[in-house]
Amino acid sequence: MLPLRLTERIRFDGLWRHRDFRLYWQGSTVSAFGTAVTRLALPLIATLTLHASPFEIGLIAFAEEAPLLVLGLFAGVWVDRYRRLPMMRVTDLLRFVLLLTVPIAHWLSYLSVPLLVVFALGIGILSVLFEIAAQAMTTTLLQPKDFAEGNSKRYAGEAGAQIAGPGLGGALISLVGPAPALLIDSTTYLYSFACLRKMNFVEPEPQGSGGESLFKAVGHGLREVWVNPYLRSVSMASGALTFVFGIGVTMLVPFGSRTLGLSSGVIGIALSMFGVGALIGSIFAGRIINRFGLGRGLIVGLALDIPGLLLIACAFGSPSLAGIMFATGSFLTALFSPIYDINQFSLRQAVTPEPLRGRMVATTRVVIRGSAAMGALTGGIVAELLGLRGAMLVGALAPVLPILILLRSPVPALTTMPEGPIKISSSQTGNEQR
């Protein structure tokens, strides 16, 4: 681990000169490193240690995402009503404790698929609160003019974690086994807590109204996303993307292990290429948007994902050849993903009023991650019916549906990022142009 004072000595331009943002960035990046190890370790535990079926693997992935479907909308209200930084610190500590349960169960010979499902469910509940608070915290900590830069740097940090996480995680898992590797992984949440605790930022009193009932406040957030044509279109497109993509990504590890015959170390290195591609892509994502305009650039970014996804699904041959195709496809997919990911998130932040940003994040995350959860569960079923490669081929077509959704929306007409929230009455439709 890097010492906490490391980022305090960094002196670059832009937000690197913002001390509290550097600590916030460092904590979220290290936490993302741990999450990358966890996402590799859980399916490997199920595949190699417990010999789980594809459906059971999909069920574990679904359990990690499912809490968002139940708690996500309410979490958005809590994030709008209460300070976000303390919420992030508490959930970091609780995830640190919970992550210890799997290696302990392994050492006591109690490890089972049902236990992994329960563990994934607990991590998912805490992650719902942390991630919604963390995303909304960006707009609390930064000025609107810095949203795109902040999101880009946060994305790049997570991409860097994806480079190191799967590679080192795969080597660690090969050395000590997937369950014990989670013991080391748990310290990342403790480190993230320490970074957040060190921030001097005084969070202002939340603007979200506490006078509304919980359900009325949830409804207010749902209405904002639905009547705003940009929020509605981007949320639907992102939900469609994560659903179809989830069918393939859930089967990614068993596909590499069982169908291609790759070792856990090779799979970890191949998955690290997602991080390499995303890190590079986050640097030039803005240039693509400047070249094509915001709306059309989002569509171009989605279309450029398809070749890499197809290369992964079509990998074949010896473990060496298959591993190269697997890694190259991962790199190409992640290289272009930031074009859509960073800019669609910044667009959602820009057009939403501050008192509703927590609920906007929660509502869109319910749509996007809930779709991913359903995709994970569907992936297990598709793999049972069509085989692992069949599920991967279905997942490779993920960008097609969101492209069609965006083409029928006002989003392609946007040339630049809106400068502020859009006020829309219930009588307005999705035909507004900026």
C-alpha positions as CSV (number, residue, x, y, z in Angstrom):
1,M,0.0,0.0,0.0
2,L,1.1,3.6,-0.7
3,P,1.4,5.8,2.4
4,L,-1.4,8.2,3.0
5,R,0.8,11.2,2.5
6,L,1.8,10.2,-1.0
7,T,-1.0,12.1,-2.7
8,E,-0.5,15.1,-0.5
9,R,2.9,15.6,-2.1
10,I,1.6,15.3,-5.7
11,R,1.5,18.7,-7.4
12,F,0.0,18.5,-10.9
13,D,-2.5,20.7,-12.7
14,G,-6.2,20.7,-12.3
15,L,-7.8,18.7,-9.6
16,W,-4.5,17.2,-8.6
17,R,-4.0,20.5,-6.7
18,H,-7.2,19.8,-4.8
19,R,-6.0,18.0,-1.6
20,D,-9.4,16.5,-0.6
21,F,-10.1,15.3,-4.1
22,R,-6.7,13.6,-4.1
23,L,-7.5,11.7,-0.9
24,Y,-11.0,10.9,-2.2
25,W,-9.5,9.7,-5.5
26,Q,-6.8,7.6,-3.7
27,G,-9.3,5.9,-1.4
28,S,-11.7,5.1,-4.2
29,T,-8.9,3.8,-6.4
30,V,-7.5,1.5,-3.7
31,S,-11.0,0.3,-3.0
32,A,-11.5,-0.4,-6.7
33,F,-8.3,-2.5,-6.6
34,G,-9.8,-4.7,-3.9
35,T,-13.1,-5.0,-5.7
36,A,-11.2,-6.2,-8.8
37,V,-9.7,-9.0,-6.8
38,T,-13.0,-9.9,-5.2
39,R,-14.8,-10.1,-8.6
40,L,-12.1,-12.5,-9.8
41,A,-11.9,-14.5,-6.6
42,L,-15.6,-15.2,-6.1
43,P,-16.2,-17.0,-9.4
44,L,-12.9,-18.8,-9.1
45,I,-13.9,-20.0,-5.6
46,A,-17.2,-21.2,-7.1
47,T,-15.6,-22.7,-10.1
48,L,-12.4,-24.3,-8.8
49,T,-13.1,-24.9,-5.1
50,L,-16.8,-25.7,-5.0
51,H,-17.2,-26.9,-8.6
52,A,-20.4,-24.8,-9.0
53,S,-22.6,-25.1,-12.1
54,P,-23.0,-22.1,-14.5
55,F,-26.4,-21.4,-12.9
56,E,-24.9,-21.3,-9.4
57,I,-22.1,-18.9,-10.6
58,G,-24.8,-16.7,-12.2
59,L,-26.8,-16.8,-8.9
60,I,-23.7,-15.6,-6.9
61,A,-23.3,-12.7,-9.3
62,F,-27.0,-11.9,-9.1
63,A,-26.9,-11.9,-5.3
64,E,-24.2,-9.2,-5.4
65,E,-26.2,-7.0,-7.6
66,A,-29.7,-7.8,-6.3
67,P,-29.7,-5.4,-3.2
68,L,-29.7,-2.5,-5.6
69,L,-33.1,-3.6,-6.9
70,V,-34.6,-3.5,-3.4
71,L,-32.7,-0.7,-1.6
72,G,-31.3,1.4,-4.4
73,L,-34.2,3.9,-4.6
74,F,-34.4,4.4,-0.8
75,A,-30.6,4.7,-0.6
76,G,-30.8,7.7,-3.0
77,V,-33.2,9.4,-0.6
78,W,-30.9,8.8,2.3
79,V,-27.9,10.1,0.3
80,D,-29.9,13.3,-0.4
81,R,-31.0,13.7,3.2
82,Y,-27.8,12.8,5.1
83,R,-24.1,13.7,4.8
84,R,-22.4,11.5,2.2
85,L,-18.9,11.3,3.6
86,P,-19.7,9.6,6.9
87,M,-21.9,7.1,5.0
88,M,-18.9,6.2,2.9
89,R,-16.7,5.7,5.9
90,V,-19.1,3.4,7.8
91,T,-19.7,1.2,4.8
92,D,-16.0,0.9,4.2
93,L,-15.5,-0.4,7.7
94,L,-18.4,-2.8,7.5
95,R,-17.2,-4.2,4.1
96,F,-13.8,-4.8,5.7
97,V,-15.3,-6.9,8.4
98,L,-17.6,-8.8,6.1
99,L,-14.9,-9.7,3.6
100,L,-13.1,-11.6,6.4
101,T,-15.9,-14.1,6.6
102,V,-15.0,-16.1,3.4
103,P,-11.4,-17.0,4.4
104,I,-12.5,-17.8,7.9
105,A,-15.2,-20.1,6.6
106,H,-12.7,-21.7,4.2
107,W,-10.3,-22.4,7.1
108,L,-13.2,-23.9,9.2
109,S,-14.3,-26.0,6.2
110,Y,-17.7,-24.3,6.1
111,L,-17.4,-22.8,2.7
112,S,-20.3,-23.5,0.3
113,V,-22.3,-22.0,-2.5
114,P,-25.1,-20.8,-0.2
115,L,-22.5,-19.1,2.0
116,L,-21.0,-17.3,-1.1
117,V,-24.5,-16.2,-2.1
118,V,-25.1,-14.7,1.4
119,F,-21.7,-13.1,1.4
120,A,-22.3,-11.6,-2.0
121,L,-25.7,-10.3,-0.8
122,G,-24.1,-8.6,2.2
123,I,-21.3,-7.0,0.1
124,G,-24.0,-5.8,-2.3
125,I,-26.1,-4.1,0.3
126,L,-23.1,-2.1,1.7
127,S,-21.8,-1.3,-1.8
128,V,-25.2,0.1,-2.8
129,L,-24.9,2.7,0.0
130,F,-21.2,3.4,-0.6
131,E,-21.3,3.7,-4.4
132,I,-24.4,6.0,-4.5
133,A,-22.9,8.2,-1.9
134,A,-19.5,8.2,-3.6
135,Q,-20.9,9.2,-7.0
136,A,-23.1,11.9,-5.5
137,M,-20.1,13.0,-3.4
138,T,-18.3,14.1,-6.6
139,T,-20.9,16.9,-7.1
140,T,-20.7,17.9,-3.4
141,L,-16.9,18.1,-3.4
142,L,-16.4,19.7,-6.8
143,Q,-17.7,22.7,-8.8
144,P,-19.9,21.9,-11.9
145,K,-17.1,23.0,-14.2
146,D,-14.9,20.2,-12.7
147,F,-17.4,17.4,-13.0
148,A,-16.1,16.0,-16.3
149,E,-12.4,16.2,-15.1
150,G,-13.3,14.6,-11.7
151,N,-15.2,11.8,-13.4
152,S,-12.4,11.2,-15.8
153,K,-9.8,11.0,-13.1
154,R,-11.9,8.7,-11.0
155,Y,-12.5,6.5,-14.0
156,A,-8.8,6.5,-14.8
157,G,-8.0,5.5,-11.2
158,E,-10.5,2.7,-11.3
159,A,-9.0,1.6,-14.7
160,G,-5.5,1.6,-13.1
161,A,-6.9,-0.6,-10.4
162,Q,-8.3,-2.9,-13.0
163,I,-4.8,-3.2,-14.5
164,A,-3.1,-4.2,-11.2
165,G,-6.1,-5.9,-9.5
166,P,-6.8,-8.9,-11.7
167,G,-3.1,-9.5,-12.6
168,L,-1.9,-9.4,-9.0
169,G,-5.1,-11.0,-7.8
170,G,-4.7,-13.9,-10.3
171,A,-1.1,-14.4,-9.1
172,L,-2.1,-14.2,-5.5
173,I,-5.0,-16.6,-6.0
174,S,-2.6,-19.0,-7.7
175,L,-0.2,-18.8,-4.8
176,V,-2.5,-19.0,-1.8
177,G,-5.9,-19.9,-3.2
178,P,-9.0,-17.7,-4.0
179,A,-10.5,-17.7,-0.4
180,P,-7.3,-16.7,1.5
181,A,-6.7,-14.0,-1.2
182,L,-9.8,-12.2,0.1
183,L,-8.1,-11.7,3.5
184,I,-5.6,-9.4,1.8
185,D,-8.3,-7.9,-0.3
186,S,-10.2,-6.8,2.9
187,T,-7.4,-4.3,3.8
188,T,-8.3,-2.2,0.8
189,Y,-11.6,-1.1,2.4
190,L,-9.7,-0.3,5.6
191,Y,-7.3,1.8,3.6
192,S,-10.1,3.6,1.8
193,F,-11.7,4.4,5.2
194,A,-8.3,5.9,6.3
195,C,-8.1,8.2,3.2
196,L,-11.7,9.4,3.7
197,R,-11.1,10.0,7.4
198,K,-8.1,12.2,6.6
199,M,-10.1,14.6,4.4
200,N,-10.6,18.1,5.8
201,F,-13.6,18.8,3.6
202,V,-16.6,20.1,5.6
203,E,-19.7,18.7,3.9
204,P,-22.5,21.2,3.7
205,E,-26.0,20.5,5.1
206,P,-27.8,18.3,2.6
207,Q,-30.3,20.1,0.4
208,G,-32.6,17.1,0.0
209,S,-36.0,17.8,1.6
210,G,-36.7,15.8,4.8
211,G,-40.3,16.9,4.9
212,E,-41.5,14.4,2.3
213,S,-42.3,10.9,3.1
214,L,-39.8,8.3,2.1
215,F,-42.0,6.9,-0.7
216,K,-42.9,10.4,-2.0
217,A,-39.2,11.4,-2.1
218,V,-38.5,8.2,-4.1
219,G,-41.3,9.1,-6.5
220,H,-39.9,12.6,-6.9
221,G,-36.5,11.0,-8.0
222,L,-38.2,8.6,-10.4
223,R,-40.2,11.4,-12.0
224,E,-37.1,13.5,-12.5
225,V,-35.4,10.7,-14.4
226,W,-38.5,9.8,-16.4
227,V,-39.6,13.3,-17.6
228,N,-36.1,14.5,-18.4
229,P,-35.6,13.2,-21.9
230,Y,-31.8,13.1,-21.5
231,L,-31.9,11.2,-18.2
232,R,-34.6,8.8,-19.5
233,S,-32.8,8.0,-22.8
234,V,-29.3,7.5,-21.3
235,S,-30.7,5.5,-18.4
236,M,-32.6,3.2,-20.8
237,A,-29.6,2.8,-23.1
238,S,-27.3,2.1,-20.2
239,G,-29.7,-0.4,-18.7
240,A,-30.0,-2.3,-22.0
241,L,-26.2,-2.3,-22.4
242,T,-25.5,-3.7,-18.9
243,F,-28.3,-6.4,-19.3
244,V,-27.0,-7.9,-22.5
245,F,-23.3,-7.3,-21.5
246,G,-24.1,-9.0,-18.1
247,I,-25.0,-12.2,-19.9
248,G,-21.5,-12.5,-21.3
249,V,-19.4,-11.0,-18.5
250,T,-20.9,-13.3,-15.8
251,M,-19.6,-16.3,-17.8
252,L,-16.2,-14.7,-18.6
253,V,-14.2,-16.5,-15.9
254,P,-15.7,-20.0,-16.4
255,F,-15.5,-19.4,-20.2
256,G,-11.8,-18.7,-19.9
257,S,-11.2,-21.6,-17.4
258,R,-13.4,-24.3,-18.8
259,T,-13.8,-23.6,-22.5
260,L,-10.4,-22.1,-23.3
261,G,-8.4,-24.0,-20.6
262,L,-6.7,-20.9,-19.2
263,S,-5.1,-20.9,-15.8
264,S,-6.2,-18.4,-13.1
265,G,-3.0,-16.5,-13.5
266,V,-3.5,-16.1,-17.3
267,I,-7.2,-15.1,-16.7
268,G,-6.1,-12.5,-14.2
269,I,-3.5,-11.1,-16.7
270,A,-6.1,-11.1,-19.5
271,L,-8.6,-9.3,-17.3
272,S,-6.0,-6.8,-16.4
273,M,-6.1,-5.7,-20.0
274,F,-9.5,-4.3,-19.4
275,G,-7.8,-1.9,-17.0
276,V,-5.0,-1.1,-19.4
277,G,-7.5,-0.3,-22.2
278,A,-9.8,1.8,-19.9
279,L,-6.8,3.8,-18.6
280,I,-5.7,4.7,-22.1
281,G,-9.2,5.2,-23.3
282,S,-10.0,7.6,-20.4
283,I,-7.2,9.9,-21.7
284,F,-8.6,10.4,-25.2
285,A,-12.3,9.9,-24.5
286,G,-12.8,13.7,-24.5
287,R,-11.1,14.0,-27.9
288,I,-13.6,11.6,-29.5
289,I,-16.5,13.7,-28.1
290,N,-14.9,16.9,-29.4
291,R,-14.5,15.3,-32.8
292,F,-18.1,14.0,-33.2
293,G,-20.0,16.1,-30.7
294,L,-21.4,14.8,-27.4
295,G,-24.5,12.9,-28.6
296,R,-22.9,11.3,-31.7
297,G,-19.7,10.6,-29.8
298,L,-21.7,8.5,-27.3
299,I,-23.0,6.4,-30.2
300,V,-19.6,6.0,-31.7
301,G,-18.1,4.9,-28.4
302,L,-20.7,2.2,-28.1
303,A,-20.2,0.9,-31.7
304,L,-16.4,0.7,-31.2
305,D,-16.9,-1.8,-28.3
306,I,-18.4,-4.5,-30.6
307,P,-15.1,-5.8,-32.3
308,G,-13.4,-6.4,-28.9
309,L,-16.4,-8.3,-27.5
310,L,-16.6,-10.5,-30.5
311,L,-12.9,-11.3,-30.3
312,I,-13.3,-12.5,-26.8
313,A,-16.3,-14.7,-27.7
314,C,-14.6,-16.2,-30.7
315,A,-11.3,-17.0,-28.9
316,F,-10.1,-20.5,-29.8
317,G,-7.0,-22.8,-30.2
318,S,-4.2,-23.5,-27.8
319,P,-4.2,-21.8,-24.4
320,S,-1.5,-19.4,-25.7
321,L,-3.5,-18.4,-28.7
322,A,-6.8,-18.3,-26.8
323,G,-5.2,-16.3,-24.1
324,I,-3.9,-13.7,-26.5
325,M,-7.3,-13.4,-28.2
326,F,-9.0,-13.1,-24.8
327,A,-6.6,-10.4,-23.6
328,T,-6.6,-8.5,-26.9
329,G,-10.4,-8.5,-26.9
330,S,-10.5,-7.3,-23.3
331,F,-8.1,-4.4,-24.2
332,L,-10.0,-3.3,-27.3
333,T,-13.4,-3.4,-25.5
334,A,-12.1,-1.3,-22.6
335,L,-10.2,1.1,-24.8
336,F,-13.4,2.6,-26.2
337,S,-15.8,2.1,-23.2
338,P,-14.7,5.3,-21.5
339,I,-16.1,7.3,-24.5
340,Y,-19.6,6.4,-23.5
341,D,-19.1,5.7,-19.7
342,I,-17.5,9.0,-18.6
343,N,-19.5,11.3,-20.8
344,Q,-23.0,9.7,-20.2
345,F,-22.3,10.0,-16.4
346,S,-21.2,13.6,-16.7
347,L,-24.3,14.4,-18.8
348,R,-26.6,12.9,-16.1
349,Q,-24.8,15.0,-13.4
350,A,-25.0,18.2,-15.5
351,V,-28.7,18.1,-16.2
352,T,-29.9,17.2,-12.7
353,P,-30.5,19.7,-9.9
354,E,-28.3,19.3,-6.8
355,P,-31.1,18.4,-4.4
356,L,-32.1,15.4,-6.6
357,R,-28.6,14.1,-7.5
358,G,-28.6,11.4,-4.9
359,R,-31.9,10.1,-6.1
360,M,-30.9,10.5,-9.8
361,V,-27.8,8.4,-9.1
362,A,-29.9,5.8,-7.2
363,T,-32.6,5.6,-9.8
364,T,-30.2,5.2,-12.7
365,R,-28.1,2.7,-10.8
366,V,-31.2,0.7,-10.1
367,V,-31.9,0.7,-13.8
368,I,-28.3,0.0,-14.9
369,R,-27.0,-2.3,-12.1
370,G,-30.4,-4.0,-11.8
371,S,-30.3,-4.7,-15.5
372,A,-26.8,-6.1,-14.9
373,A,-28.1,-8.3,-12.1
374,M,-30.8,-9.7,-14.4
375,G,-28.2,-10.1,-17.1
376,A,-26.1,-12.1,-14.7
377,L,-29.0,-14.4,-13.8
378,T,-29.9,-14.7,-17.4
379,G,-26.3,-15.5,-18.3
380,G,-26.4,-18.6,-16.2
381,I,-29.6,-19.8,-18.0
382,V,-28.3,-18.9,-21.4
383,A,-25.1,-20.8,-20.7
384,E,-27.0,-23.9,-19.6
385,L,-29.0,-23.8,-22.9
386,L,-26.4,-22.6,-25.4
387,G,-23.1,-23.3,-23.6
388,L,-20.5,-20.9,-22.3
389,R,-19.5,-19.7,-25.8
390,G,-23.1,-19.1,-26.8
391,A,-23.6,-16.9,-23.8
392,M,-20.4,-15.0,-24.7
393,L,-21.6,-14.4,-28.3
394,V,-25.0,-13.1,-27.0
395,G,-23.1,-10.7,-24.7
396,A,-20.9,-9.5,-27.6
397,L,-24.0,-7.8,-29.1
398,A,-24.6,-5.7,-26.0
399,P,-23.9,-2.3,-27.7
400,V,-26.5,-2.7,-30.4
401,L,-29.7,-2.1,-28.4
402,P,-28.5,1.0,-26.6
403,I,-27.4,2.5,-29.9
404,L,-30.9,2.0,-31.3
405,I,-32.4,3.6,-28.1
406,L,-30.1,6.7,-28.3
407,L,-30.8,7.2,-32.1
408,R,-34.5,7.6,-31.2
409,S,-33.8,10.2,-28.5
410,P,-32.8,13.9,-28.4
411,V,-29.3,12.9,-27.2
412,P,-27.6,12.8,-30.7
413,A,-28.5,16.5,-31.2
414,L,-26.3,17.5,-28.3
415,T,-23.0,18.9,-29.4
416,T,-21.6,20.0,-26.1
417,M,-22.2,19.3,-22.4
418,P,-25.2,21.2,-21.0
419,E,-24.1,24.0,-18.6
420,G,-26.7,23.4,-15.9
421,P,-29.8,21.5,-14.8
422,I,-32.7,21.2,-17.2
423,K,-36.1,22.2,-15.8
424,I,-38.8,20.2,-17.5
425,S,-42.6,20.2,-16.8
426,S,-44.6,17.0,-16.8
427,S,-46.3,18.1,-20.1
428,Q,-43.0,18.1,-22.0
429,T,-42.0,15.2,-24.1
430,G,-38.7,13.7,-25.2
431,N,-38.5,15.9,-28.3
432,E,-36.8,18.9,-26.6
433,Q,-33.6,20.1,-28.3
434,R,-30.8,22.0,-26.8
